[in-house]
């Protein structure tokens, strides 16, 4: 997707460079290892016995989110998942969390700055080729078929990641459930952006307000989607 020397690529792209300045982004770092969860989060963990890896992701996500929230002036917010699994941010905040192996990041902004945020980081090749038909529209499959095997895996990962970012940006406030085939992604490599198109008029109008960006690293790809008012 992006023609750049592999030696110049970081392992994981820097998410903050893909987002507006009003969005606070925090990537997990050693300082987050010992950050305790808040009381309500501890109660949630006690009530939901998670696999140790999943609990570690939960804790890392809350540590990153808490620091990001503090950067926009909000402290002490317990981030409990809704029944539909998305984080429940403060009423005047939009945000998103992503996990990929040991990597974790959270991005937040005040709701008057934007109507939704979606971030996603994926390991290249995470989506097996056997899932391409479930993830991709007919046009996206045609684009994949034009690729060599190595770049095909990268493109498939980007398509999946872009749709994840779009869904995260739209669902929390719009409450619009989407399937992968409801959205079609078209990349503009020269600008490192993507367009999301909806396969229904209502969705198309909503996606017209969305700005998508992407970057490719040696190990991971990153995508972001920001919904304007």
N, C-alpha and C positions, 0 to 999 in steps of 0.2 A: 504493500500500500504506500509506504513512504520510502522513497529511494534515498537512503542515507547509509554511509559507511558504518558497518556493524561495529567497528572499533570506536566510533563516536557515540554509540548508544549507551545510556546508562542501563543497568539491569531493569530498573523500573522507572518509567517517566515520572517527572515531578508534577503532581496533580495541580498544585497551586498555579502553575503557568497556564493551565487550561481553563481557569475560572476567573470571573470578574474580581476586581479588587475588593468589593464589598463582601466577598465570601471568605470566611476564616476556615483554613484547612490545617489539620494536624495529622501528621503521619507518626505511627507508633515508633517509639525510641526506647532505649534502655531505661530512661527516667520513668516510663510508664509501668514498669514491671511490678512495682510495689504499691501502686496506687490502689487503695481499697475501694470496693464498691460502696455505694450508699446503703442505708438500712433497707429501703424499699427494694433495692436491687438484690440485696442479700436474701430478702424474703422470697423474691421471685426465683432466685437460684435454688433455694431450699425446697420450693414447691415444684420445681421442674428439674428433675434429675437429668443433667446433661452429660453427654460423653465428655471426658476431660478436654479433648481438643476443642469441642464446641464451647465449653465453659471458658476456656482460655481466650477464644475469639470474643465471647461476650464481654469479658473483663477488659480486654484490650480496646474493644470498640467504645466502651463506656469511658475509659481513661482518655482516649483521644477526643471523644465528643465533649467531655467535661472541660478539657482545656480549650477546645474550639469555642464552646459556649462562653467561657470566661473572657475570651478575646472580644466578644461582642457585648460584654457587660452582664452576663447571666451566670450566677453561681449557685451551686447546690441543687441542681435539677436532677431528679432521679429519672433515668431513661428506661422506662419499662416498655417492652413490646406490646403492641395491640394484639387483639385476637387474630388479626390478619398478618401479624408478624412484623410489620414495619415499626420503627421506633416512634414513640409518642413524644414529639418535641413540644416545648412551650408553645402556647397558642399563637404568639406573634413571631414564630421562628420556623423556617424551613431548613431541612438538612438531609444528609445521607451518610451512610457508613458502608465501607467495602472491606472485604477480607479476601486474601489470596495467599494461602499457606501461612507463613509467619508475618506476612505484610498485612497491615491494617491502617485505615485512614478514615477520618470523619471531616465533613464539610458542613458549615452552617452559615445562615445569614438571616437578618431580620426580614420578616415577611413583606415589608413595604419595598424592599430592595428587589425581590424577585418572587415569583409565585410558586417556584419549585426548584429543587436541586436533585440531580442524580449523579452519582459517581460510581465507577466500577473499574476494578483492576483484575485482570485475568492472566493466568499463565498461558503463553502461546501453546496451542495444541490441546488446551484443556477440554475443548469440545470435540469429541471424536467425530470422524467423518460419517459414521453411521447415523449421527444425529442431525446431519445437515438438512435433510428434508423436513424435519420437525422444526428447525430453527429458521429456515430460509424460505422466502417467497420464490416464485418461479424465476423472476428476474435475478435475484441474488444467487440462485443455483446456477444460472447461466453464467454469471460473472465468475463464480467459483470454477466452473468447468474450463474457463480460459486460462487458469493459473497452473503453474508448475506445482508439484506436490509441496515443496517447502513454503512457497508463498500462499498456496491454497490454505494451509493450516493457519497461517497468520490472518488471512482475510476472514476465514470462518470464525476465528476467535474475536476479531474486531466486530463482526456483525452481531454475534451473541452479546458482546460487552456493550455495544451501542444500544441495543434493545433493552438490556438490563438498566442502563442509565436512564433511558427514556421512561421506562416503567416506574422507576424510583422517583423521577421528577414529577410524574403525573398523578400517581395513585393516591398519595397521602391526603391531598386536598380535593382532588376531582372525584375520588372513589370510583374510578373507572378501571374495571378489570380488563386486562388485555392478554391476548394470546400472541405468540411470536409472529404468526402470519397476519396479524392485524396491522403490523407496522413494517414498512419497507425502508431500508437504509441505503442511501447513496452517498458515497464518500467523495470529497474533493481533496485529493492528496496534496496539491500545491498549496492549499490554504490550511491543511490539517484540520478540516471541518467535515461535518456530515450533516445531511438533511434527512429527517425522518418524515415519511409520508404515511398518512392513515388510509385505510381501505374502507372508510365510511365518512360521510360528510362532516359529522360532528367531530370526529377525531381529527380529520384533516384541518379543520379550523383551529383546533387546539394546538396541533403540531406546528402550525404556521408561526406560533409565538415561541418556538423552542429553538435554542442555539446549541448545536452539538459540536464538540471538539474531540480530537483523539491524538494519541502519540504512541509510538512503538519503541519498546526497549529490547535489550538482548534476551530477556527472560519473560517479561510481562508486557501486555498492552494496557493502555488506560483510555477510558472515555469519560466524558462529562456531558451532561445535558442541563441546561438552565432554561426554565420557563419564565417568560416575562409576563407582566400584567397586561 
